[in-house]
């Protein structure tokens, strides 16, 4: 892991830095590249603009590690209301939630109760509900809760991270469920015995997992692949593999973050692929923003231009 990436991930966990950085104008200007604003209305305005380019969306309200039961309930209500707003808008938009934002630290049953309500409402609207994955301390609890949810909510999808050494085994255990899996590389600080430290190994793990998700066996079980990467080399390898293996484009989609590789988003859509753009919003954006920079440290150059460009 590079020193810069390590520093950015460490910064994402600093309360002292978060409290000061969010007040700086240049930081707020820089983060606007990756999120259109702090409210659902901002996110929906961006989703409408993306729809003009034949791009669907996934929406998520930023926040994590809620330790107050009433606050977790408020988050659940926000998502329920948001789903209704999306339904009325006619947008092709789904929601993705973090379990610690829905009270996982207060107990798995509490989080399951909230996420079950959300999955039921999403099903009523003919949509998936995505469960995000957090740092490795929560992997077991998240997968266990997903299994419980999936028993009654077939529209629930789960995020997995290719940098975790355990993910290949986790994926094998989930495929018989016909799970919908969003595959990402991973963006938390993890020790080398837990996560691959080298980018090359993370990339190869990603490609191997993607091929497994797209395999005839996985598709026969009902699995669905949402491929969350901005790595154009990986995207092209996956496109080539899918075409050569006869995988229908209906069996998978690509998911990319708002503001990153917009030309690639359009290219994929024009090539006939399903593409969703993940739009984040909310006031608790600093840890998320630092992890986005850590995923691709070259983005720090963009911040520098904001600082020195006036």
C-alpha positions in Angstrom: 0.0 0.0 0.0 1.5 3.4 -1.0 2.3 5.9 1.7 -0.1 8.4 0.1 -3.0 5.9 0.1 -2.2 5.0 3.7 -2.2 8.6 4.8 -5.5 9.3 3.0 -7.2 6.3 4.7 -5.8 7.3 8.1 -7.2 10.8 7.5 -10.6 9.3 6.7 -10.8 8.1 10.3 -9.7 11.4 12.0 -12.4 13.2 13.8 -10.1 16.2 14.3 -9.4 16.5 10.5 -13.0 15.9 9.6 -14.3 18.7 11.8 -11.8 21.2 10.3 -11.7 20.1 6.7 -15.5 20.3 6.0 -15.4 24.0 6.8 -12.7 24.8 4.2 -14.1 26.2 0.9 -11.5 24.6 -1.3 -12.3 21.1 0.2 -16.0 21.6 -0.4 -15.3 22.8 -3.9 -13.1 19.7 -4.6 -15.6 17.2 -3.2 -18.3 18.6 -5.6 -16.5 16.6 -8.3 -17.7 13.4 -6.7 -21.1 14.4 -5.3 -23.6 16.9 -6.6 -24.7 18.1 -3.2 -25.8 17.2 0.3 -29.5 16.7 -0.2 -31.6 14.1 -2.0 -32.9 16.8 -4.3 -29.3 17.5 -5.4 -28.9 13.8 -6.1 -32.2 13.5 -8.1 -31.2 16.5 -10.2 -28.0 14.8 -11.1 -29.9 11.5 -11.8 -32.2 13.4 -14.2 -29.2 14.8 -16.1 -27.6 11.3 -16.3 -30.9 9.8 -17.6 -30.4 12.0 -20.7 -27.3 10.0 -21.4 -29.1 6.7 -20.9 -27.5 6.2 -17.5 -29.4 4.7 -14.5 -28.4 5.5 -10.9 -27.9 4.1 -7.4 -28.4 6.6 -4.6 -26.9 6.5 -1.1 -27.1 8.9 1.8 -23.7 9.1 3.4 -23.3 8.1 7.1 -22.0 5.2 9.2 -21.6 3.8 12.7 -24.8 5.3 14.1 -25.1 4.4 17.8 -28.5 6.0 18.6 -31.6 4.0 18.0 -33.7 7.1 17.1 -31.2 8.3 14.6 -31.1 4.8 12.9 -34.9 5.0 12.7 -34.7 8.5 11.1 -32.3 7.1 8.5 -34.7 4.3 7.7 -37.6 6.8 7.3 -35.4 9.0 5.1 -34.8 6.0 2.7 -38.5 5.0 2.7 -39.5 8.6 1.8 -36.7 8.7 -0.7 -38.0 5.6 -2.4 -41.4 7.1 -2.8 -39.9 10.3 -4.2 -37.9 8.3 -6.7 -41.1 6.3 -7.7 -43.0 9.5 -8.4 -40.0 10.9 -10.4 -40.0 8.0 -12.8 -36.2 7.7 -12.5 -34.5 4.3 -12.9 -32.8 4.6 -9.5 -32.1 2.2 -6.7 -30.8 2.7 -3.2 -27.7 1.4 -1.4 -27.5 1.4 2.4 -24.8 0.8 5.1 -25.9 -1.5 7.9 -24.0 0.6 10.5 -26.1 3.6 9.4 -29.2 1.5 10.2 -28.0 0.5 13.7 -25.9 -2.6 13.2 -23.7 -1.5 16.2 -26.9 -1.6 18.3 -27.6 -5.2 17.3 -28.1 -7.3 14.1 -31.9 -7.7 14.7 -32.4 -3.9 14.9 -30.5 -3.4 11.6 -32.3 -6.3 10.0 -35.7 -4.9 10.9 -34.8 -1.6 9.2 -33.3 -3.1 6.1 -36.2 -5.6 5.7 -38.6 -2.6 5.6 -36.5 -1.0 3.0 -36.2 -4.1 0.9 -40.0 -4.6 1.0 -40.6 -1.1 -0.2 -38.0 -1.4 -2.9 -39.7 -4.7 -4.0 -43.1 -2.9 -4.2 -41.4 -0.5 -6.7 -39.8 -3.3 -8.7 -36.3 -2.3 -7.5 -33.3 -3.8 -5.8 -32.0 -2.7 -2.5 -28.2 -2.8 -2.2 -26.4 -3.5 1.1 -23.0 -1.9 1.1 -20.0 -3.5 2.6 -17.9 -1.8 5.2 -14.5 -2.5 6.8 -13.6 -6.1 7.6 -14.7 -5.9 11.2 -18.3 -6.0 9.8 -17.9 -8.5 7.0 -19.2 -11.6 8.9 -22.1 -9.7 10.4 -23.0 -8.1 7.1 -23.0 -11.4 5.2 -24.9 -13.2 8.0 -27.6 -10.5 8.0 -27.8 -10.6 4.2 -28.4 -14.3 4.3 -31.3 -13.8 6.7 -32.7 -11.0 4.6 -32.3 -12.9 1.3 -34.4 -15.8 2.7 -37.5 -13.5 2.2 -36.3 -10.6 0.1 -35.0 -11.8 -3.3 -34.5 -8.2 -4.4 -31.7 -7.6 -2.0 -28.1 -7.3 -3.3 -24.8 -7.3 -1.5 -21.5 -5.6 -2.1 -18.2 -7.6 -1.9 -14.6 -6.4 -2.0 -12.0 -8.0 -4.2 -9.1 -6.9 -2.0 -10.2 -9.1 0.9 -8.5 -12.5 0.9 -11.7 -14.1 2.1 -14.0 -12.9 -0.7 -13.5 -15.8 -3.1 -14.8 -18.2 -0.4 -17.6 -15.7 0.6 -18.7 -15.5 -3.0 -18.8 -19.3 -3.4 -21.1 -19.5 -0.3 -23.5 -16.9 -1.7 -23.8 -18.1 -5.3 -26.3 -20.9 -4.4 -28.6 -18.2 -3.1 -28.8 -16.6 -6.5 -27.4 -13.5 -5.0 -27.1 -10.2 -6.7 -23.5 -9.1 -6.0 -21.9 -5.7 -6.5 -18.2 -6.3 -6.8 -15.8 -3.5 -5.9 -12.1 -3.4 -5.1 -12.3 -2.0 -1.5 -11.5 1.3 0.1 -10.7 0.8 3.8 -7.4 0.4 5.7 -6.9 -3.3 6.2 -3.8 -5.3 7.4 -2.0 -7.4 4.8 -3.1 -10.6 6.3 -6.7 -9.5 5.6 -6.5 -7.7 2.3 -4.1 -7.9 -0.6 -1.7 -4.9 -0.3 -0.6 -4.9 -4.0 -2.8 -3.3 -6.6 -1.9 -6.1 -9.1 -3.2 -8.7 -6.7 -6.4 -6.8 -6.1 -7.0 -6.4 -9.8 -6.4 -10.1 -10.5 -8.7 -11.0 -7.6 -11.4 -8.7 -9.1 -11.1 -10.3 -12.5 -11.3 -13.8 -11.2 -14.3 -13.0 -9.0 -16.0 -11.2 -12.0 -15.5 -14.3 -14.2 -17.0 -16.5 -11.5 -20.0 -14.2 -11.2 -20.5 -14.4 -14.9 -20.0 -18.1 -15.2 -22.8 -20.3 -16.5 -23.1 -22.0 -13.1 -23.6 -18.8 -11.3 -26.1 -17.5 -13.8 -28.0 -20.8 -13.7 -28.3 -20.2 -9.9 -29.8 -16.8 -10.5 -26.8 -14.7 -9.6 -26.5 -11.2 -11.0 -23.3 -9.2 -11.3 -23.0 -5.4 -10.7 -19.4 -4.6 -11.6 -18.2 -1.6 -9.7 -14.9 -0.4 -11.1 -13.5 2.6 -13.0 -10.4 0.6 -14.1 -10.7 0.8 -17.9 -8.3 -2.1 -18.4 -10.4 -4.3 -16.1 -13.6 -3.2 -17.8 -12.3 -4.1 -21.2 -11.0 -7.5 -20.0 -14.5 -8.2 -18.6 -16.2 -7.0 -21.8 -14.0 -9.3 -23.8 -14.5 -12.3 -21.5 -18.3 -11.8 -21.4 -18.5 -11.6 -25.2 -16.2 -14.6 -25.8 -18.1 -16.6 -23.2 -21.5 -15.8 -24.6 -22.7 -14.0 -21.4 -25.8 -11.9 -22.2 -25.6 -8.2 -21.3 -28.8 -8.7 -19.3 -26.8 -10.8 -16.8 -24.7 -7.9 -15.5 -24.2 -4.2 -15.3 -21.4 -1.8 -14.7 -21.5 0.7 -11.8 -19.3 3.7 -11.6 -19.2 6.6 -9.2 -20.6 10.0 -10.1 -17.9 12.3 -11.5 -15.4 9.5 -12.2 -14.8 8.4 -15.8 -17.9 10.0 -17.2 -16.8 9.3 -20.8 -16.4 5.6 -19.9 -19.9 5.6 -18.5 -21.3 6.9 -21.7 -19.2 4.6 -23.8 -20.5 1.6 -22.0 -24.1 2.7 -22.3 -23.6 3.3 -26.0 -22.2 -0.2 -26.4 -25.4 -1.6 -25.0 -24.4 -2.3 -21.5 -26.5 -1.6 -18.4 -24.8 1.2 -16.5 -25.6 2.7 -13.1 -23.9 5.7 -11.6 -23.6 5.7 -7.9 -24.6 9.1 -6.5 -23.8 9.9 -2.9 -25.3 12.8 -0.9 -25.5 13.9 2.7 -23.5 16.0 5.2 -21.4 13.1 6.5 -19.2 13.1 3.4 -15.6 13.6 4.7 -14.7 9.9 5.5 -16.2 8.8 2.2 -14.4 11.5 0.3 -11.0 10.6 1.7 -11.6 6.9 0.8 -12.4 8.0 -2.8 -9.1 9.8 -3.0 -7.3 6.8 -1.5 -8.9 4.5 -4.2 -7.1 6.6 -6.8 -4.5 8.9 -5.3 -4.1 10.7 -8.7 -7.3 12.4 -7.7 -5.3 14.4 -5.2 -4.0 16.4 -8.2 -7.5 17.5 -8.8 -7.7 18.8 -5.2 -4.4 20.6 -5.6 -5.7 22.4 -8.7 -8.7 23.5 -6.6 -6.3 24.8 -3.9 -3.9 26.7 -6.1 -6.2 27.5 -9.0 -8.3 29.9 -6.9 
